[in-house]
Amino acid sequence: MSATCGSCDAAITWARTERGRPMPLDVEELDFAAPGLVVLNPARGTCRVLSEGQLMLVAGWRERGATVHRSDWDTCPSAEQHRVSPQQEAPPL
């Protein structure tokens, strides 16, 4: 789902982490991979932050349609204003 960051007006797309939490990604696809970047499975709308150990898997994921992006949380100057901790998301008991 494409959108615009409410703080910096950058073009973003939304994905869900493997834990189901929403993550804004910069729309620009990167032609390299590095730890801390995000791999997106557009068919499922899911993403994961890359670790050093996953870098060797990226080429195979790309062959199956995955793309690599920066998280908007890394590029937006106002990202801290929008972060929600798991404790803030959890429903009251």
N, C-alpha and C positions, 0 to 999 in steps of 0.2 A: 504494500500500500504506500504510494508516494504522498508526501506531505511537505510542509515547510517548517523548519525549526522556529518556534515561537520567540526565541531570543535573538538569534543571529540571521534569520531568514534564509539559511542554507537549505538546499533541496535535500530531503532525507527520505528514507524508506523505513518502515517499521518491520521488525521481525520479532520472533519470540525465542528466548534462550531455551536450552534443553530443560530448564526448570520452569518454563512457562512464563517467565517475566518479559515484559516488553523492552526492546532495545532499539533506539534510533540509530540508523546507519547513514553515513554520507552516501549519496547516490553514486558518486564516482567509483567505478570499478578499478581496482589496482592490478597491475600486471606483475606484482611481486607479493611474497608472503613473508611475514616476520612475526615473532611472538608478540602478542598483544593486539594484532590486527584481528579482524572478524571474518570468518568464512560463512557465507549465506547459502542455504539451500533454497533457491527461489520456488521450487516445486512444492515444498512443504511450508515455506515461510519461517523456517527455523534457522538459528545461527549459533555459533560457538566462538569464543575467544580462543585464538590459536596459542598453543603452548609450543615450546621448543621441540618436544617429541612428536608433534603432529605435522611439522613442516614437510616431512617426507611424504605425507599422505595428500597434500594439497593438489599435486598434479593429477592424481587419480580422481579426486573430487571435482576438479575443473572439467575433466573429460565427461563427467556425468552432469554438468550444468552448474556446478557451484561457482560462486564469485567471491572475491575478497574485497573487503571494504574497511574503512576506518569507522570507529564508533563516533557518533556525533558528540558523545560525552568527552571524547579526546580532543575534538576540534572546536567546539563551541566555547566562547569565552565565559558564558554564563551557565555552564553545565551544572555546577553545584546547586543552583537554584531549583533544578528540576529532578535531582536524584531523590529517590524514595528508598529508604532502607527496608529490608524484609520485616522489621518490627513495625514500621509505619503501615505496611500493607496488610499485616495480619489482622483478622477480625478479632474484636474483643471476646474474651472468654465469658 
